């Protein structure tokens, strides 16, 4: 006798095909170690009473992802364990040499610092302290390591399926703490911090993971003036965990963390940095574990009669889109009215002499090319790789930048990158930070409204791409 058809067999949901955000691209990935010799001047803390490093916590690395288009042209995203490029002159020198050796345009490279405050500064102008004699060699090491990793990534390019997803991590807290007439840089328990984590899983066509991209916003300031170890801070342990589990390199990209940091910080204990890294590492691995199999989507397979009506979904092979658009947007921002160096010396006269000189040296190097009241060009790079968007800029933007971009584009996975390329290596605070006043507001050269003006350009770019898709 033939089986009797279920009276519920024809039930179907409104959606019968579902997949995560995906991309089908030609991708390669490589990694190089750039740990300098112990003894190099390391860290940028004005409160520090030592300059020479005495040990290595985790080694310093750079990780490169290379993408190739149909014509064979290649573009690169590099994430590196550095605080910042140092100054405009040194940043320009470093990136000019890297791109010249690779034979690419400078806008074909997004070179992004992780912002660890326990790494040497690749700048020959900022210090003459003990250990600074190793800095020129470190700069050469960065250049050669980047070129080598980019070439290795380019040589390993293959067809890849990338899955993009958001996760959560509660490592970061808000760090603008009102204290009477000022704000200090410390945990503010009254403000909820952005906890968004963006992750990309790169797999070859056999389903093997060949790389991970992780984007999270949190200042790597666990280790501070008492620390004497060269360290990538929490990024080192997170990277170790993810790479050990996946067997593939992880590219870390620092997010819009101008107002975000760990709750516990300013320590000399590397174990605390590892604890923070474990938090982030587990969050990245949890996000990876929640993904479908590489190169697969879910198809509705019908009703199964049991104690309840059970709906069955099955994984089916698929390919994500391969649309790519990469643009540089030059945004005009206003420079604020700046105090003279003499005025700053007078204003800060009561602080520790070493901290005073650190502040003065930073102010001098940051001001090159900037005058009070002028309009200056602040570059923003927007790269669309399939169904993921990368928005990168050279400053230290507040988390407002990433929360607004993601809120207004909920159907995209958006990677937001601080401290990428140059010029403009200073804060982009929200307007209220100028009123407080917060450290970030008196450090920056940009006038109130800078972050709002800057983020409007990528928002318009994203809106125009959405309009193009709807017309097509």
C-alpha positions in Angstrom: 0.0 0.0 0.0 1.3 3.5 -0.9 2.2 5.8 2.0 -0.5 8.3 2.9 0.6 11.8 2.2 0.8 14.1 5.3 -2.0 16.7 5.3 0.7 19.2 6.3 3.2 18.4 3.5 2.3 21.5 1.5 3.1 23.9 4.4 6.0 26.2 3.5 7.5 29.3 5.1 7.7 32.6 3.2 11.5 32.2 2.9 12.7 28.9 1.4 16.4 29.8 0.8 18.7 31.5 3.3 22.4 32.2 3.4 24.8 34.3 5.3 26.6 37.3 3.8 29.2 35.8 1.4 31.7 36.6 -1.2 33.4 34.6 -4.0 36.8 36.2 -4.6 40.4 35.4 -5.6 42.2 35.7 -2.3 45.6 35.0 -0.8 46.9 35.4 2.8 50.3 35.4 4.4 52.0 36.4 7.7 55.4 37.7 8.7 57.0 38.2 12.1 58.5 41.6 12.8 59.6 41.3 16.4 62.5 43.7 16.9 65.5 43.0 19.1 65.0 43.3 22.9 66.6 46.6 24.0 64.7 48.7 21.5 62.8 51.7 22.9 59.2 50.4 23.2 56.0 52.0 24.4 54.8 55.6 24.2 53.8 56.3 27.8 54.7 59.7 29.2 54.5 58.2 32.7 57.2 55.6 31.9 60.5 55.9 33.7 62.3 53.5 31.4 62.6 53.3 27.7 64.5 50.0 26.8 62.4 46.9 26.4 63.6 43.9 28.5 61.7 41.0 27.1 59.1 39.8 24.5 55.6 38.9 25.6 54.2 37.7 22.3 56.0 38.3 19.0 54.9 41.1 16.7 53.4 40.1 13.4 51.9 41.5 10.3 49.2 39.7 8.3 48.4 40.4 4.6 45.3 39.6 2.6 45.7 40.0 -1.2 42.8 40.3 -3.6 43.2 39.8 -7.4 40.7 41.1 -10.0 40.0 39.7 -13.5 42.9 41.8 -15.0 45.4 40.4 -12.5 45.6 43.7 -10.5 46.2 43.1 -6.9 45.2 45.1 -3.7 46.3 44.4 -0.2 45.0 44.8 3.4 47.8 44.7 6.0 47.2 44.5 9.7 50.3 45.1 11.8 51.3 45.1 15.5 52.1 48.8 15.8 50.7 51.7 17.8 50.8 54.2 15.0 53.1 55.0 12.0 54.8 57.7 14.1 54.5 60.9 12.1 53.5 62.1 8.7 57.1 62.1 7.3 57.9 58.6 8.6 54.5 57.1 7.6 54.9 58.5 4.1 58.5 57.2 3.9 57.4 53.7 5.0 54.4 53.3 2.8 56.1 54.8 -0.3 58.9 52.3 0.0 56.5 49.4 0.5 54.3 50.3 -2.5 57.2 51.1 -4.7 58.8 47.6 -4.1 55.4 46.0 -4.7 54.8 48.1 -7.9 51.4 49.2 -6.8 49.6 52.5 -6.3 49.5 53.7 -2.7 45.7 53.5 -2.7 46.0 49.8 -3.5 47.2 49.2 0.1 45.3 49.6 3.4 48.1 49.5 6.0 46.4 49.3 9.4 48.0 49.5 12.9 46.6 47.4 15.7 47.4 50.3 18.1 49.2 48.3 20.8 50.9 50.8 23.1 53.7 48.3 24.0 55.4 48.3 20.6 58.3 50.5 19.3 57.3 53.6 17.4 58.6 53.4 13.8 59.6 57.1 13.8 63.1 58.5 13.8 62.0 62.0 15.0 60.0 61.4 18.2 62.7 60.2 20.6 66.3 60.2 21.5 65.9 57.9 24.5 67.8 54.7 25.2 66.9 52.1 22.7 66.1 54.5 19.9 69.2 53.4 18.1 67.4 50.2 17.1 64.4 52.1 15.5 65.9 52.6 12.0 66.5 48.9 11.8 63.0 48.2 12.9 61.6 50.4 10.2 63.6 48.4 7.6 62.3 45.2 9.1 58.7 46.4 8.8 59.2 47.4 5.1 60.9 44.1 4.2 58.4 42.0 6.2 55.4 43.7 4.6 56.8 43.3 1.0 57.6 39.7 1.7 54.2 38.9 3.1 52.4 40.7 0.3 54.3 38.8 -2.3 53.6 35.5 -0.5 49.9 36.4 -0.3 49.9 37.3 -4.0 51.6 34.0 -4.9 49.0 32.0 -2.9 45.9 33.7 -4.5 43.2 31.2 -5.2 39.4 31.0 -5.6 37.9 31.4 -2.2 34.5 31.5 -0.5 34.3 34.1 2.3 31.6 34.1 4.9 31.0 37.4 6.8 29.2 37.7 10.1 28.8 39.8 13.2 29.6 38.5 16.7 29.8 40.0 20.1 32.6 40.6 22.6 32.4 42.4 25.9 36.1 43.3 26.3 35.6 47.0 25.4 34.1 49.6 27.8 33.6 53.3 27.4 36.7 55.2 28.6 35.5 58.8 28.9 34.9 59.2 32.6 33.6 62.5 33.9 35.6 63.7 37.0 34.5 67.1 38.1 35.5 69.7 35.6 37.4 67.2 33.3 37.1 63.8 31.7 39.8 61.3 32.4 40.7 58.2 30.3 39.2 55.4 32.4 36.3 53.0 32.6 32.9 54.8 32.7 30.3 52.4 34.1 27.5 54.7 33.1 27.9 54.3 29.3 27.3 51.0 27.4 30.1 50.4 24.9 29.7 49.0 21.4 30.4 45.3 21.6 30.2 44.5 17.9 32.7 42.1 16.4 33.0 41.6 12.6 34.5 38.4 11.3 35.4 37.0 7.9 36.2 33.3 7.3 38.2 32.6 4.1 38.0 29.1 2.8 39.3 27.5 -0.4 37.0 25.6 -2.7 37.7 22.4 -0.8 36.1 24.0 2.3 39.5 24.4 4.2 39.9 27.6 6.2 42.9 29.5 4.8 42.5 32.7 6.8 40.4 34.7 9.3 39.7 38.5 9.4 38.6 39.9 12.7 37.6 43.6 13.3 37.0 44.8 16.9 37.2 48.2 18.6 39.2 48.4 21.8 42.3 50.3 22.7 45.2 47.9 23.4 46.2 49.7 26.6 46.2 46.7 29.0 49.9 47.2 29.3 51.3 50.6 30.2 54.2 52.4 31.9 55.2 49.6 34.2 55.4 47.1 31.4 58.9 46.4 30.0 58.0 43.7 27.4 57.5 44.2 23.7 53.9 43.1 23.2 50.9 43.2 20.8 48.8 43.5 24.0 45.5 41.5 23.9 45.8 41.0 20.1 48.6 38.5 20.6 46.8 35.9 22.6 43.6 36.3 20.6 45.5 35.6 17.4 47.4 32.7 18.9 44.1 31.1 19.9 42.3 31.5 16.6 45.3 30.4 14.5 45.9 27.4 16.7 42.2 26.3 16.2 41.9 27.1 12.5 45.4 26.3 11.4 45.4 29.5 9.3 46.6 33.2 9.7 44.3 35.7 11.4 44.3 39.4 10.2 43.3 41.7 13.0 41.9 45.2 12.2 41.4 47.7 14.9 38.0 49.3 14.9 36.7 52.8 15.8 38.1 52.7 19.3 38.7 56.3 20.2 36.4 56.1 23.2 36.8 52.3 24.0 39.3 50.4 26.1 39.5 47.3 28.4 37.9 47.8 31.8 41.1 46.8 33.6 44.2 48.4 32.0 47.4 50.4 32.6 49.1 47.3 34.0 52.5 45.8 34.0 51.2 42.3 34.0 51.2 40.4 30.7 48.9 37.8 32.2 46.1 40.5 32.1 46.7 41.1 28.4 46.4 37.4 27.8 43.2 37.3 29.8 41.8 40.1 27.6 43.0 38.3 24.5 41.3 35.1 25.6 38.0 37.0 25.8 38.4 38.2 22.3 39.8 34.9 21.0 36.8 33.0 22.3 34.4 35.5 20.8 36.0 35.2 17.4 36.0 31.4 17.6 32.3 31.4 18.7 31.4 33.6 15.7 33.2 31.2 13.4 31.6 28.2 15.0 28.1 29.6 14.3 28.7 29.9 10.6 27.3 27.5 8.0 29.8 25.2 6.1 31.9 27.3 3.6 30.2 27.8 0.3 26.8 26.6 1.4 23.3 28.0 2.0 20.2 26.6 3.5 17.2 25.3 1.5 13.8 24.4 2.9 13.3 20.7 2.6 9.7 20.3 3.9 7.8 19.0 6.9 8.7 15.9 8.9 5.8 14.5 11.0 6.9 13.7 14.6 5.5 14.6 18.0 5.4 18.1 16.5 5.5 19.5 12.9 9.3 19.7 12.3 10.6 21.8 9.4 13.8 20.6 7.8 16.5 22.8 6.3 19.4 21.3 4.3 22.8 22.8 3.3 23.2 23.2 -0.4 26.4 24.4 -2.2 26.3 28.0 -3.4 28.5 30.9 -4.3 28.5 34.4 -3.0 28.7 37.5 -5.2 32.0 38.7 -6.5 31.2 42.4 -7.0 34.1 44.6 -6.1 34.4 48.3 -5.8 37.3 50.2 -4.2 37.3 53.9 -3.7 39.2 56.7 -2.0 37.0 59.5 -0.7 38.9 62.8 0.2 36.9 64.6 2.9 37.5 68.2 3.7 37.6 68.8 7.5 38.2 72.0 9.5 41.3 72.4 11.7 40.5 73.9 15.1 42.1 77.0 16.6 45.3 75.5 18.1 47.3 76.8 21.0 51.0 77.5 20.3 53.6 75.1 21.6 54.7 77.8 24.1 51.1 78.1 25.4 50.9 74.3 25.7 54.2 74.2 27.7 52.7 76.9 30.1 49.4 75.0 30.4 51.1 71.7 31.2 53.9 73.1 33.3 52.8 71.4 36.5 52.9 67.8 35.2 55.8 65.3 35.3 58.7 66.5 33.1 58.9 63.3 31.1 55.1 63.3 30.5 55.4 67.0 29.5 58.1 66.3 26.9 56.1 63.3 25.5 53.0 65.6 25.0 55.1 68.3 23.4 56.8 66.0 21.0 53.5 64.5 20.0 52.0 67.9 19.4 55.0 69.1 17.3 55.0 66.1 15.0 51.2 66.0 14.6 51.0 69.6 13.5 53.2 69.3 10.4 51.0 70.4 7.5 48.1 71.7 9.6 47.3 75.4 10.4 44.5 76.8 12.6 41.2 77.3 10.9 42.2 75.7 7.6 40.4 73.0 5.6 42.5 69.8 5.3 42.0 66.6 3.3 41.2 63.6 5.4 41.2 60.4 3.3 38.6 57.6 3.7 38.9 54.3 1.8 35.7 52.3 1.1 36.2 48.9 -0.3 33.3 46.6 -1.2 34.4 42.9 -1.4 31.2 41.0 -2.4 28.8 41.4 0.5 31.3 43.0 3.0 32.3 46.6 3.2 35.7 47.9 4.5 35.7 51.6 5.7 39.2 52.7 6.6 40.7 56.1 7.7 43.9 57.2 9.4 42.6 58.8 12.5 41.4 57.4 15.9 37.6 57.7 15.3 35.1 57.3 18.2 32.9 54.3 18.0 30.1 56.6 16.7 31.6 56.0 13.3 31.0 52.3 13.2 27.7 52.3 15.1 26.2 54.8 12.6 27.5 53.1 9.5 26.2 49.7 10.7 22.9 51.1 12.0 22.1 52.7 8.7 23.2 49.7 6.6 21.8 46.7 8.5 22.0 44.4 5.5 25.8 44.8 5.2 28.7 43.4 7.3 30.9 46.5 7.7 34.5 46.4 8.8 35.6 49.8 10.2 39.3 50.5 10.5 41.1 53.1 12.5 44.8 54.1 12.0 45.0 53.2 8.3 47.6 54.9 6.0 48.1 58.6 6.4 47.7 61.7 6.9 45.5 62.5 9.9 46.9 60.4 12.7 44.8 62.0 15.5 41.4 61.6 17.2 38.0 62.2 15.6 35.9 62.7 18.8 32.1 63.3 19.0 31.1 66.9 19.7 30.4 66.4 23.4 34.0 65.4 24.0 35.1 69.0 23.2 32.8 70.3 25.9 34.0 67.9 28.6 36.9 68.5 27.8 38.2 65.0 27.0 41.9 64.1 26.3 40.9 63.1 22.8 39.5 66.6 22.1 42.5 68.6 23.1 44.9 66.1 21.4 43.2 66.3 18.0 43.8 69.1 15.5 40.3 68.8 14.0 37.4 71.0 15.0 34.1 69.9 16.5 31.9 68.1 14.0 34.8 66.3 12.3 33.6 62.8 12.8 30.0 63.7 11.7 31.3 65.4 8.6 33.7 62.5 7.8 31.3 59.7 8.2 28.7 61.3 5.9 30.9 60.6 2.9 31.0 56.7 3.2 27.3 56.9 4.1 26.6 58.6 0.8 28.8 56.1 -1.0 27.0 53.2 0.5 23.6 54.7 -0.4 24.7 55.3 -4.0 25.8 51.6 -4.3 22.4 50.5 -2.9 20.6 52.7 -5.5 22.7 51.2 -8.3 21.7 47.7 -7.2 18.0 48.6 -7.1 18.2 50.1 -10.6 19.9 47.0 -12.0 
